[in-house]
Amino acid sequence: MTATSPVVLVAGGSSGIGAGVVRRLHGDGYRVLATYHRHPERAEALVQALDPDGRRLAFVPSDLADPAGPGALVDEAVERFGRLDGVVHCAATIDTTPLDELTSEAFERVLRTNVTAAFLLLRAAATRTTMSSAVVISSIAATYTGPDSAAYEASKAALSMLTRSLADHYAPRVRINAIAPGAVETERSLAAEGFPRAMLQRRIPLGRLAEPADIAATAAFLLSPDSAYLTGQAITVDGGLSLKLT
Ligand SMILES: NC(=O)c1ccc[n+]([C@@H]2O[C@H](COP(=O)([O-])OP(=O)(O)OC[C@H]3O[C@@H](n4cnc5c(N)ncnc54)[C@H](OP(=O)(O)O)[C@@H]3O)[C@@H](O)[C@H]2O)c1
C-alpha cells in the first residue's frame, strides 16, 4: 500500500487546522508531505506521534511568503514520493495592527502569504504533476468583518475567487475547492488575548466551536472521489455561525 498510496502536500501542516488535516490524511492512508514555518517542534511532534519511521509523513520548512517557495515544494513532493495527487493549502498569516497604522508592506505580506502563495502552489501542482484535487482553506472572514483584519479578510475573499478561476481553468483534469471555517479551536485562537470562546459557543447553532478534525473531514471529502462532481466551490464549515451574523 505504501508505495502506491496517493500523495498529498499540506502547506502549513504544523499547527491548528493544518495539523488536523495531516492527522486525518495520514490516518486515511495517504503519503503526506507537509510544511512548517516557525514551529519545527510541532512538526517533529506530529511525525513522532503518527509515523516515527517517516515512511508516509515528512515535514519540510517553507516560507510561503517567498515566491520561490511554492514551486520548490511541489518539486520536493514529487522527488520524495514520486508523484503528487492532492494539495491542501492551510498556511495563512494575519496582521491585526490597528488599521490606521497598517503599512503597505504589512498589508502586502498578508496577501503574499495567503493568496499569491496559493496561486503559485496550485498552478505549479496543476501544471507539473498529475494532481487531481486541491483544497484551499479560506474563512468566513471572506464575507464577514472583524476588527483590524482588513488585509486578512481581503486575502480570504481573494482566495474564493482564485478558487473559482483556477477551478475553471484546470477543469476537468483538476478539481479545486475551498473550505470556509468559522471559529476553530486551535493553539493560535485559544492563545489570542480576549478570544471570545464562551460568546461564540453560545452563538453557534451546533453549540460548540469547530475542532481541526471537523475541517479536516471536509478536506478529506474534497480530495476523495466522493466529491467528483464538485469544483470551484467554497464550503462553509461553521456549525451554523454565519446564519447568525446577518
Ligand atoms: N483558527 C480559526 O478559527 C480559523 C477560522 C477560519 C479560517 N482559518 C484558516 O485556517 C487556516 C489554518 O489556520 P489555523 O488557525 O490552524 O492557523 P495556525 O495554527 O496559525 O497555523 C497556520 C499554519 O501556517 C503556517 N504558516 C504561517 N505563516 C507561514 C508562512 N509565511 N509560510 C509558510 N507557512 C506559514 C504555520 O506554520 P508554523 O506554525 O510552523 O509557523 C502553520 O502551519 C488558515 O488559512 C486560516 O486563515 C482558521
The ligand as a Tripos MOL2 file, in Angstrom:
@<TRIPOS>MOLECULE
LIG
   48    52     1     0     0
SMALL
NO_CHARGES

@<TRIPOS>ATOM
      1 N1         -8.4930   29.0300   13.5430 N.am      1 LIG1
      2 C1         -9.6080   29.5230   13.0640 C.2       1 LIG1
      3 O1        -10.5570   29.8200   13.8140 O.2       1 LIG1
      4 C2         -9.7690   29.7300   11.5780 C.ar      1 LIG1
      5 C3        -11.0110   30.1680   11.1050 C.ar      1 LIG1
      6 C4        -11.1860   30.3380    9.7500 C.ar      1 LIG1
      7 C5        -10.1500   30.0820    8.8740 C.ar      1 LIG1
      8 N2         -8.9400   29.6670    9.3420 N.ar      1 LIG1
      9 C6         -7.8920   29.4070    8.3660 C.3       1 LIG1
     10 O2         -7.4070   28.0880    8.5340 O.3       1 LIG1
     11 C7         -6.0330   28.0270    8.1710 C.3       1 LIG1
     12 C8         -5.2370   27.4880    9.3240 C.3       1 LIG1
     13 O3         -5.4410   28.3460   10.4400 O.3       1 LIG1
     14 P1         -5.0090   27.9540   11.9170 P.3       1 LIG1
     15 O4         -5.8900   28.6900   12.8400 O.co2     1 LIG1
     16 O5         -4.8760   26.4830   12.0180 O.co2     1 LIG1
     17 O6         -3.5890   28.7050   11.9470 O.3       1 LIG1
     18 P2         -2.2320   28.3830   12.6480 P.3       1 LIG1
     19 O7         -2.4110   27.4330   13.7900 O.co2     1 LIG1
     20 O8         -1.5980   29.7070   12.9190 O.co2     1 LIG1
     21 O9         -1.4260   27.6250   11.5270 O.3       1 LIG1
     22 C9         -1.0200   28.2970   10.3810 C.3       1 LIG1
     23 C10        -0.0830   27.4050    9.6030 C.3       1 LIG1
     24 O10         0.5020   28.1810    8.5540 O.3       1 LIG1
     25 C11         1.9120   28.1490    8.6890 C.3       1 LIG1
     26 N3          2.4420   29.4320    8.2280 N.ar      1 LIG1
     27 C12         2.2230   30.6660    8.7350 C.ar      1 LIG1
     28 N4          2.8910   31.6040    8.0210 N.ar      1 LIG1
     29 C13         3.5520   30.9270    7.0540 C.ar      1 LIG1
     30 C14         4.4440   31.2980    6.0100 C.ar      1 LIG1
     31 N5          4.8080   32.5780    5.8000 N.pl3     1 LIG1
     32 N6          4.9490   30.3370    5.2030 N.ar      1 LIG1
     33 C15         4.6080   29.0480    5.3990 C.ar      1 LIG1
     34 N7          3.7830   28.6150    6.3610 N.ar      1 LIG1
     35 C16         3.2700   29.5600    7.1760 C.ar      1 LIG1
     36 C17         2.1910   27.8560   10.1500 C.3       1 LIG1
     37 O11         3.4670   27.2740   10.3370 O.3       1 LIG1
     38 P3          4.2150   27.3370   11.7890 P.3       1 LIG1
     39 O12         3.1860   27.0540   12.8440 O.co2     1 LIG1
     40 O13         5.2600   26.2780   11.6970 O.co2     1 LIG1
     41 O14         4.7810   28.7160   11.8960 O.co2     1 LIG1
     42 C18         1.0610   26.8600   10.4290 C.3       1 LIG1
     43 O15         1.4030   25.5710    9.9840 O.3       1 LIG1
     44 C19        -5.6380   29.4350    7.7750 C.3       1 LIG1
     45 O16        -5.7600   29.5650    6.3820 O.3       1 LIG1
     46 C20        -6.6690   30.2930    8.4840 C.3       1 LIG1
     47 O17        -6.8470   31.5320    7.8270 O.3       1 LIG1
     48 C21        -8.7240   29.4890   10.6830 C.ar      1 LIG1
@<TRIPOS>BOND
     1     1     2 1
     2     2     3 2
     3     2     4 1
     4     4     5 ar
     5     4    48 ar
     6     5     6 ar
     7     6     7 ar
     8     7     8 ar
     9     8     9 1
    10     8    48 ar
    11     9    10 1
    12     9    46 1
    13    10    11 1
    14    11    12 1
    15    11    44 1
    16    12    13 1
    17    13    14 1
    18    14    15 2
    19    14    16 1
    20    14    17 1
    21    17    18 1
    22    18    19 2
    23    18    20 1
    24    18    21 1
    25    21    22 1
    26    22    23 1
    27    23    24 1
    28    23    42 1
    29    24    25 1
    30    25    26 1
    31    25    36 1
    32    26    27 ar
    33    26    35 ar
    34    27    28 ar
    35    28    29 ar
    36    29    30 ar
    37    29    35 ar
    38    30    31 1
    39    30    32 ar
    40    32    33 ar
    41    33    34 ar
    42    34    35 ar
    43    36    37 1
    44    36    42 1
    45    37    38 1
    46    38    39 2
    47    38    40 1
    48    38    41 1
    49    42    43 1
    50    44    45 1
    51    44    46 1
    52    46    47 1
@<TRIPOS>SUBSTRUCTURE
     1 LIG1         1 GROUP 0 **** ****
